[in-house]
Structures are given as structure tokens and as C-alpha cells.
Amino acid sequence: MKRQTNGSRPVKLFLAVMGDEKRQNISIPLFAICLSLIAGALLMVLLGKNPVDGYRSLLQGCGMLMKEKYAGGKGMLTDFMSYLDIWTPMIFASLAVAVAYKAGLFNIGVSGQMLLGGFIASVTVGYSDLPGIVAKPLVILVCVVAGALAGSLIGLLKYKFNINEVVSAIMLNYIFQYVISFFILTFFVNPITRQSESVGENARLTLQNVEIGGMKTVVPLGFVLALGAVAVTHYFIHHTRTGFELKAVGANPKAAVYAGINVKKNIMLAMALSGALSGLAGATYYLGYLSSIQPKTLVSTGFDAIAVCLLGNSNPVGILAASFLITIITKGGMYMNSSIGVPQEVSSLITGLMLLFAACGVYIRARLARAADRQKQEEKSMASAEDGSAPGQQAAEQTRQEEVQR
């Protein structure tokens, strides 16, 4: 009996660290992050690199730590503001995945919706001579409407013809990608860069060459909007009737129908909101972080957002933290490659492992629940056995038999 107690101490410690079901919403993603970072460190060791230097370079590339040297007119603030610039569309894209996921839908078409919104906004507003005070809000509006229409189309196909949203989203990704590439290469291509013509500074959502403290840097105007979107989305999902209906539809559509909730309407609404957030991601990426569109290419932000959503438990606040980390790994990977020679693919591998371990969250949660129940049963049987009661001895014997069967 004593040996069993000693052997169960690691299990007790692990269960105590992971906590109850509510606490596991945080502990399981943190566990996934730790596992992926350890795996990344082991890979760096196999490549003959120091993991400490590798992870330090990730932070240096994002302006979280000081580099050894900087080019003229640049500094730590320059890198950090550039990090905020690329972080902004990731926040919007991850929120887009989360809103659809709450309704039981999987919006894998975020990148296509970003491209559609960015292209339409570029050709309608980005190449115009409108004053900046008009052009910038109009860019946002155009991207939101374009993204919402694309998302609504997926929702329409889902509830009207029962077409799986993953299939229709993937097909629309290809359609948007190649149709828009045709128009860019035919009418809007820059003969030197072979990308679309750059949008004007009047419509761009990232201010360029702003001098702050003697350093030239960028200022992402959409970052404040992204933080506001996190707060609004969190309130909408958790504190409004419509948000409750979306979650009810995602949890059990049949029960939602029985409760009088219009499932079809909520499917359309969820995909429209998801598309609108994707449009905002496209605005801050193609008319913010970048000023042009590369033909025949879908940006990886929409796909990385899936990892962020899973890692953040599809909670807007958790998504803010998860996107912060994923963007560090993505952006810092370029500097890690140039500074210490670690291939940039290592950062992609770390992100992929985070997705893999985060996707196993349901399995980990189930295993923890079984381990906790088993622990309670063992403690109860041991306590009864110490009292010398027959039922206690029978319970202890039954527990031992179950262990042998396992």
C-alpha cells in the first residue's frame, strides 16, 4: 500500500499543477507551449545551436530584447513597432476563426477573405486621390463588407445546401486566389516587383517613416482597432443573447432548435461576422503591413490563426495572448536565421507543434479527468482498508484488479 502511495505522488503533483476543469483552460495551453518549446530546443541542439541563443534571437527580432547593433536611424523601438504591425492582422484573423468556431463552424477561408477584402479596397480606394481622413476609414469599411459577403456565402451554402463549410471555404480560397491574380497581372501589376501597384499613403493603415525619439519607425493605426475588437468580441460572445445563441448552436444544434433558436440564421451570422473580421485582417495586412499584393499567393496568417485560436481556447483574451506568442515565433524566426544560422523552418515547426499539442487538449483533459477519478477512488479504498472494514477491503481489491486489467 505504501509503494502505491509513493508511486502516485507524481500523478498527484501533475493533477495539482493542471488544476480543475476551469483552470485547465489555461494550464493545458501552457503545457502545450512548454512541450513545443522543449521540442524546438532539442531540435536546435541537434543542429549544433544553443537553444538559449535561439530563443533570445526570437525576442531580439521582435524588439523585446536589445540587439548587439542597429542600422542607422533604427533601434529597439523600430523592431517592436514592426512587430505590432504584423501582430495586428494576426489578432483579427484569429478572432475570425474563433467566432465561427463558437458556432460549431470551421472557417479555413480566412486567408481568401483577407485577400478579397484587401484587393477590392486597393482598387477602389487605395489607388484613389481621396484625402487620408476619408480614405483610411473607407478602406476599413470596404474590407469589412467584402469579407462579410464572402463569409455569408459560405454560411449560405452550409445551411441552404448542407455543403460543409471547410470544403466551400477551400474552394473559395482557390477561386479568390486565381481570379484576383488574373486581374492583378492583367491590369494592376508593377513591372518591376511583379506584384500589384502599391497603394497610396493616403489609404495605408500603417504610417511610414515616423520619427520617434530620433528613430524612424512605422505606426500601425489598426493595432488600437484590434485591441478594441478583442474587447467587443469577448463581450459579444459572453454577455449578449446573440452570443449565447451562437454558442448554443455550436454546442448542440438539435437542442438549440428545441429551445427555439434559429440555427440557420445563426450560421449565417457567425460566418458573416467571421468574414468581417477576416476583412479587417486583410485591411491591416495588405493596406497596412504591406502596400501591395503578391499574385497567386495566399498569406499564411489565416492558417496560423487556426493554431492561435486552438491555443487560446477560442477565447478572445486567450487569443490575444496566443497570437502575441505565435507572432514572436513567426517574425523572430527571420532574425534567428540571419543572426545564429538556425533555419527559419524551425520556427514554423515550433508553431506546428503548438497546434498539434493544443489540438490534443480534449484528449489531455479527458485523461486528466480519468486520472483524478482513479486517484479519488484509490484514496477512498485505502482509507476504508485502513479501517479494516470488509467493504473497504473489497473496494481495494477491486481497484487492484482494475489496475491489472489496465
C-alpha positions as CSV (number, residue, x, y, z in Angstrom):
1,M,0.0,0.0,0.0
2,K,2.9,2.3,0.8
3,R,4.5,1.7,-2.5
4,Q,1.3,2.6,-4.3
5,T,1.1,5.9,-2.4
6,N,4.7,6.8,-3.3
7,G,4.1,5.9,-6.9
8,S,1.0,8.1,-7.1
9,R,2.8,11.2,-5.9
10,P,3.9,12.3,-9.4
11,V,0.3,11.8,-10.5
12,K,-1.0,13.9,-7.6
13,L,1.6,16.6,-8.3
14,F,0.7,16.7,-12.0
15,L,-3.0,16.9,-11.2
16,A,-2.4,19.6,-8.7
17,V,-0.5,21.6,-11.3
18,M,-3.1,21.2,-14.0
19,G,-5.9,22.1,-11.6
20,D,-9.6,21.7,-12.1
21,E,-11.6,21.8,-15.3
22,K,-11.8,25.6,-15.3
23,R,-8.1,26.1,-14.6
24,Q,-7.3,23.6,-17.3
25,N,-8.4,26.2,-19.9
26,I,-5.1,28.0,-19.1
27,S,-2.9,25.1,-17.8
28,I,-3.4,22.8,-20.9
29,P,-2.4,25.5,-23.5
30,L,0.6,26.4,-21.3
31,F,1.5,22.7,-21.2
32,A,1.3,22.6,-25.0
33,I,3.5,25.7,-25.3
34,C,6.1,24.2,-22.9
35,L,6.2,20.9,-24.8
36,S,6.7,22.6,-28.2
37,L,9.4,24.9,-26.9
38,I,11.2,21.9,-25.4
39,A,10.9,20.1,-28.7
40,G,12.3,23.2,-30.5
41,A,15.2,23.4,-28.1
42,L,16.1,19.8,-28.7
43,L,16.0,20.4,-32.4
44,M,18.4,23.3,-32.1
45,V,20.7,21.1,-30.1
46,L,20.7,18.5,-32.8
47,L,21.6,21.3,-35.3
48,G,24.5,22.3,-33.1
49,K,23.0,25.5,-31.9
50,N,22.4,26.9,-28.4
51,P,18.7,27.0,-27.6
52,V,19.1,29.9,-25.3
53,D,20.7,31.9,-28.1
54,G,18.0,30.8,-30.4
55,Y,15.1,31.9,-28.2
56,R,16.9,35.1,-27.3
57,S,17.2,35.9,-31.0
58,L,13.4,35.4,-31.4
59,L,12.8,38.2,-28.8
60,Q,15.5,40.4,-30.3
61,G,13.9,40.1,-33.8
62,C,10.6,41.4,-32.3
63,G,12.1,44.3,-30.3
64,M,11.6,42.6,-26.9
65,L,15.4,42.5,-26.3
66,M,18.2,44.7,-27.4
67,K,20.3,43.6,-30.4
68,E,24.1,44.0,-30.5
69,K,24.0,46.6,-33.3
70,Y,21.4,48.5,-35.3
71,A,21.5,50.2,-38.7
72,G,21.4,53.9,-38.9
73,G,18.2,55.6,-37.7
74,K,16.8,52.3,-36.3
75,G,16.7,50.8,-32.8
76,M,14.8,48.5,-30.5
77,L,11.6,50.6,-30.9
78,T,11.8,50.2,-34.7
79,D,11.7,46.4,-34.3
80,F,8.9,46.5,-31.7
81,M,6.7,48.7,-33.8
82,S,7.3,46.5,-36.8
83,Y,6.2,43.6,-34.6
84,L,3.0,45.3,-33.7
85,D,2.4,45.9,-37.4
86,I,2.4,42.2,-38.2
87,W,0.7,41.2,-35.0
88,T,-2.4,43.3,-35.8
89,P,-3.7,41.2,-38.7
90,M,-3.0,38.0,-36.7
91,I,-5.3,39.2,-34.0
92,F,-8.2,39.9,-36.4
93,A,-7.6,36.6,-38.3
94,S,-7.6,34.6,-35.0
95,L,-10.8,36.3,-33.8
96,A,-12.4,35.4,-37.2
97,V,-11.6,31.7,-36.6
98,A,-12.9,31.9,-33.0
99,V,-16.3,33.5,-33.9
100,A,-17.0,30.8,-36.4
101,Y,-15.7,28.1,-34.1
102,K,-18.1,29.2,-31.3
103,A,-21.0,28.4,-33.7
104,G,-19.5,24.9,-34.5
105,L,-18.1,26.1,-37.8
106,F,-14.5,25.9,-39.1
107,N,-13.6,28.9,-41.2
108,I,-10.5,27.8,-43.1
109,G,-11.1,30.5,-45.7
110,V,-9.7,33.4,-43.6
111,S,-6.7,33.9,-46.0
112,G,-9.0,34.0,-49.0
113,Q,-11.3,36.5,-47.3
114,M,-8.3,38.6,-46.4
115,L,-7.2,38.6,-50.0
116,L,-10.6,39.5,-51.3
117,G,-11.0,42.5,-48.9
118,G,-7.5,43.7,-49.5
119,F,-7.8,43.6,-53.3
120,I,-11.2,45.3,-53.5
121,A,-10.1,48.0,-51.1
122,S,-6.9,48.5,-53.0
123,V,-8.5,49.0,-56.4
124,T,-11.4,51.1,-55.1
125,V,-9.8,53.3,-52.5
126,G,-6.0,52.5,-52.4
127,Y,-5.4,53.9,-55.9
128,S,-7.6,56.9,-55.4
129,D,-6.7,60.5,-54.6
130,L,-9.1,60.7,-51.6
131,P,-7.8,62.6,-48.6
132,G,-6.4,60.3,-45.8
133,I,-9.1,61.2,-43.4
134,V,-11.7,59.8,-45.8
135,A,-9.6,57.0,-47.4
136,K,-8.5,55.2,-44.3
137,P,-12.0,54.7,-42.8
138,L,-13.3,53.8,-46.2
139,V,-10.6,51.1,-46.6
140,I,-11.8,49.5,-43.4
141,L,-15.4,49.7,-44.4
142,V,-14.8,48.1,-47.9
143,C,-12.7,45.3,-46.4
144,V,-15.4,44.6,-43.7
145,V,-18.2,44.4,-46.3
146,A,-16.2,42.3,-48.7
147,G,-15.1,39.8,-46.0
148,A,-18.7,39.6,-44.6
149,L,-20.1,38.9,-48.0
150,A,-17.6,36.1,-48.6
151,G,-18.3,34.6,-45.2
152,S,-22.0,34.9,-45.7
153,L,-21.7,32.9,-48.9
154,I,-20.1,30.1,-47.1
155,G,-22.8,30.2,-44.4
156,L,-25.5,30.2,-47.2
157,L,-24.0,27.1,-48.8
158,K,-23.9,25.5,-45.4
159,Y,-27.5,25.9,-44.3
160,K,-29.2,26.0,-47.8
161,F,-27.4,23.1,-49.4
162,N,-25.7,21.4,-46.5
163,I,-22.3,21.9,-48.1
164,N,-19.5,21.5,-45.5
165,E,-18.0,24.9,-44.7
166,V,-14.5,23.6,-44.9
167,V,-15.0,22.4,-48.5
168,S,-16.6,25.6,-49.7
169,A,-14.1,27.8,-47.9
170,I,-11.1,25.9,-49.5
171,M,-12.8,26.1,-53.0
172,L,-13.4,29.9,-52.5
173,N,-9.8,30.3,-51.4
174,Y,-8.7,28.9,-54.8
175,I,-11.2,31.0,-56.7
176,F,-10.2,34.3,-54.9
177,Q,-6.6,33.5,-55.3
178,Y,-6.5,32.9,-59.1
179,V,-9.2,35.3,-60.1
180,I,-7.6,38.1,-58.2
181,S,-4.2,37.1,-59.6
182,F,-5.6,37.3,-63.1
183,F,-6.8,40.9,-62.5
184,I,-3.5,41.9,-60.9
185,L,-1.3,40.5,-63.6
186,T,-3.6,42.0,-66.3
187,F,-4.4,45.5,-65.0
188,F,-2.6,46.3,-61.8
189,V,0.9,44.7,-61.9
190,N,4.1,46.5,-61.2
191,P,6.5,45.5,-64.0
192,I,9.5,45.7,-61.6
193,T,8.2,43.9,-58.5
194,R,5.7,41.7,-60.3
195,Q,3.3,42.5,-57.6
196,S,0.3,44.8,-57.6
197,E,0.9,48.5,-57.6
198,S,1.5,49.9,-54.1
199,V,-1.5,51.7,-52.6
200,G,-1.1,55.4,-51.8
201,E,0.0,56.6,-48.4
202,N,-3.4,58.3,-48.1
203,A,-5.2,54.9,-47.8
204,R,-2.5,53.0,-46.0
205,L,-3.3,52.0,-42.4
206,T,0.4,51.9,-41.3
207,L,2.2,55.2,-41.2
208,Q,5.7,55.0,-42.6
209,N,9.0,56.7,-41.5
210,V,7.5,58.3,-38.4
211,E,10.3,59.8,-36.3
212,I,10.1,58.9,-32.6
213,G,13.0,59.6,-30.3
214,G,15.3,60.2,-33.2
215,M,14.4,56.8,-34.8
216,K,12.4,56.2,-37.9
217,T,9.7,53.7,-37.4
218,V,6.2,52.6,-38.5
219,V,3.0,53.3,-36.6
220,P,0.3,50.6,-37.1
221,L,-3.0,52.5,-36.8
222,G,-5.0,49.3,-36.8
223,F,-3.4,48.0,-33.6
224,V,-5.7,50.0,-31.4
225,L,-8.7,48.8,-33.5
226,A,-7.5,45.2,-33.0
227,L,-7.5,45.6,-29.2
228,G,-11.0,47.1,-29.4
229,A,-12.1,44.1,-31.5
230,V,-10.8,41.8,-28.8
231,A,-12.9,43.6,-26.1
232,V,-16.0,43.8,-28.3
233,T,-15.8,40.2,-29.4
234,H,-15.3,39.0,-25.8
235,Y,-18.4,41.0,-24.7
236,F,-20.4,39.8,-27.6
237,I,-19.7,36.1,-27.1
238,H,-20.1,36.1,-23.3
239,H,-22.5,38.8,-22.4
240,T,-25.1,39.1,-25.2
241,R,-28.1,37.0,-26.1
242,T,-26.9,36.6,-29.7
243,G,-23.5,35.4,-28.5
244,F,-25.3,32.8,-26.2
245,E,-27.3,31.6,-29.2
246,L,-24.1,31.2,-31.3
247,K,-22.6,29.1,-28.5
248,A,-25.8,27.0,-28.2
249,V,-25.8,26.3,-31.9
250,G,-22.1,25.3,-31.7
251,A,-22.7,23.1,-28.7
252,N,-25.8,21.2,-29.9
253,P,-27.7,22.3,-33.0
254,K,-30.6,19.9,-32.2
255,A,-31.0,21.2,-28.7
256,A,-30.8,24.8,-30.0
257,V,-33.7,24.1,-32.4
258,Y,-35.7,22.6,-29.5
259,A,-35.0,25.7,-27.4
260,G,-36.4,27.9,-30.2
261,I,-33.1,29.2,-31.6
262,N,-32.9,29.9,-35.3
263,V,-29.9,27.7,-36.3
264,K,-29.8,28.8,-39.9
265,K,-29.8,32.5,-39.0
266,N,-27.0,32.0,-36.5
267,I,-24.9,30.0,-39.0
268,M,-25.2,32.9,-41.5
269,L,-24.5,35.5,-38.7
270,A,-21.4,33.6,-37.4
271,M,-19.9,33.3,-40.9
272,A,-20.7,36.9,-41.7
273,L,-19.0,38.2,-38.5
274,S,-16.1,35.8,-39.1
275,G,-15.7,37.2,-42.7
276,A,-15.9,40.8,-41.5
277,L,-13.1,40.1,-39.0
278,S,-11.1,38.4,-41.8
279,G,-11.7,41.6,-43.9
280,L,-10.2,43.7,-41.1
281,A,-7.2,41.3,-41.1
282,G,-6.9,41.8,-44.9
283,A,-7.1,45.6,-44.5
284,T,-4.3,45.7,-41.9
285,Y,-2.2,43.3,-43.8
286,Y,-2.5,44.3,-47.5
287,L,-3.0,48.1,-46.8
288,G,-1.1,48.2,-43.6
289,Y,1.8,45.9,-43.0
290,L,2.2,45.6,-46.8
291,S,1.2,48.0,-49.5
292,S,0.8,45.5,-52.4
293,I,-0.5,42.0,-53.2
294,Q,1.7,39.2,-54.5
295,P,-0.2,37.3,-57.2
296,K,-1.0,33.5,-56.8
297,T,-0.2,33.6,-53.1
298,L,-2.4,33.2,-50.0
299,V,-0.8,34.7,-46.9
300,S,-0.2,32.1,-44.1
301,T,-1.7,34.4,-41.5
302,G,-5.2,32.9,-42.0
303,F,-3.9,29.4,-41.4
304,D,-1.6,30.3,-38.5
305,A,-4.7,31.9,-36.9
306,I,-6.2,28.3,-36.6
307,A,-3.3,27.4,-34.3
308,V,-3.7,30.7,-32.3
309,C,-7.5,30.0,-31.9
310,L,-6.9,26.5,-30.6
311,L,-4.1,27.6,-28.3
312,G,-6.2,30.4,-26.9
313,N,-9.2,28.1,-26.4
314,S,-11.2,30.3,-28.9
315,N,-11.5,32.9,-26.1
316,P,-10.7,36.4,-27.3
317,V,-8.5,37.2,-24.3
318,G,-6.7,33.9,-24.7
319,I,-6.3,34.6,-28.4
320,L,-4.6,37.9,-27.6
321,A,-2.0,36.1,-25.6
322,A,-1.6,33.2,-28.0
323,S,-1.3,35.5,-31.0
324,F,1.3,37.5,-29.1
325,L,3.4,34.4,-28.7
326,I,2.9,32.9,-32.2
327,T,3.8,36.2,-33.9
328,I,7.0,36.4,-31.9
329,I,8.0,32.9,-33.2
330,T,6.9,33.8,-36.8
331,K,8.5,37.2,-37.0
332,G,11.6,36.5,-34.8
333,G,12.4,33.4,-36.9
334,M,13.8,35.6,-39.7
335,Y,16.3,37.2,-37.3
336,M,17.1,33.9,-35.7
337,N,18.1,32.6,-39.1
338,S,20.2,35.6,-40.0
339,S,21.9,36.0,-36.6
340,I,22.8,32.5,-35.5
341,G,22.0,30.4,-38.5
342,V,19.0,28.4,-37.3
343,P,16.8,27.7,-40.3
344,Q,13.6,29.6,-40.3
345,E,11.7,26.4,-40.7
346,V,12.5,25.6,-37.1
347,S,10.1,28.4,-36.0
348,S,7.4,27.0,-38.3
349,L,8.0,23.6,-36.7
350,I,7.6,25.1,-33.2
351,T,4.3,26.7,-34.3
352,G,3.1,23.4,-35.8
353,L,3.9,21.5,-32.6
354,M,1.9,24.1,-30.6
355,L,-1.0,23.4,-32.9
356,L,-0.6,19.7,-32.6
357,F,-0.3,19.7,-28.8
358,A,-3.2,22.3,-28.5
359,A,-5.4,20.1,-30.7
360,C,-4.8,17.3,-28.2
361,G,-6.3,19.4,-25.4
362,V,-9.5,17.5,-25.4
363,Y,-7.7,14.2,-25.1
364,I,-5.4,15.6,-22.3
365,R,-8.5,16.9,-20.5
366,A,-10.2,13.5,-20.6
367,R,-7.0,11.7,-19.4
368,L,-6.7,14.2,-16.5
369,A,-10.4,13.6,-15.6
370,R,-9.8,9.8,-15.6
371,A,-6.6,10.1,-13.5
372,A,-8.4,12.3,-11.0
373,D,-11.3,9.9,-10.6
374,R,-8.9,7.0,-10.3
375,Q,-6.9,8.9,-7.6
376,K,-10.0,9.6,-5.6
377,Q,-11.1,6.0,-5.8
378,E,-7.7,4.8,-4.6
379,E,-7.7,7.2,-1.7
380,K,-11.2,6.2,-0.7
381,S,-10.4,2.5,-0.9
382,M,-7.2,2.9,1.0
383,A,-8.9,4.8,3.7
384,S,-11.6,2.2,4.0
385,A,-9.0,-0.6,4.1
386,E,-7.1,1.0,6.9
387,D,-10.3,1.0,8.9
388,G,-10.4,-2.8,8.4
389,S,-13.9,-2.8,7.0
390,A,-15.0,-5.5,4.6
391,P,-16.4,-3.1,2.1
392,G,-13.1,-1.2,2.2
393,Q,-11.1,-4.4,1.5
394,Q,-13.4,-5.3,-1.4
395,A,-13.0,-1.8,-2.8
396,A,-9.2,-2.0,-2.5
397,E,-9.2,-5.5,-4.2
398,Q,-11.5,-4.2,-7.0
399,T,-9.1,-1.2,-7.5
400,R,-6.1,-3.6,-7.7
401,Q,-7.9,-5.8,-10.3
402,E,-8.7,-2.7,-12.4
403,E,-5.1,-1.7,-12.4
404,V,-4.0,-5.2,-13.5
405,Q,-6.6,-5.1,-16.4
406,R,-5.2,-1.7,-17.5
